[in-house]
């Protein structure tokens, strides 16, 4: 199982970190050991002083494929979840300055929080609204219609390089409002379905 992540997929988030808006999807991966499920807490890693949340919509790959064509890309997903792409921002900055890969800043244990999945039929597929609260206050609110690269565009792009396999996850990028967490903080993620707001995940920092 692969965890594929897309960076800078919302214009306002790219700008808030002073990054250029990409012309092609920015792709990185996390190892399966990064997964954190069942609302387990994240223990603040010792190697960072600047741990950031990034709430993202996650799609699960429903069938195997490579070199997926645009008109079929939608067939490769039938469920979505919420995820937090935890990032050691200070380590990532050092990696960026040196031109090094990001894995140690992005792929550490517990850095891929994942909620239960919701059928795509329950949401507004092309405009999914989602929200993150920190200690009860909204810090992020996104709509997937603002993504630079759609779910389908990401699948087409990524499958040129990597065979997509059933069960692979794609973290599709975070909207603006990323920020730091401290020990004791409580993060809660909400997904807006067609008939209600689903409280899909909770993550406490310990
Ligand atoms: Mg991210």
Boltz pocket constraint, residues with backbone or C-beta under 6 A from the ligand:
constraints:
  - pocket:
      binder: B
      contacts: [[A, 5], [A, 6], [A, 7], [A, 54], [A, 56], [A, 85], [A, 173], [A, 174]]
      max_distance: 6.0
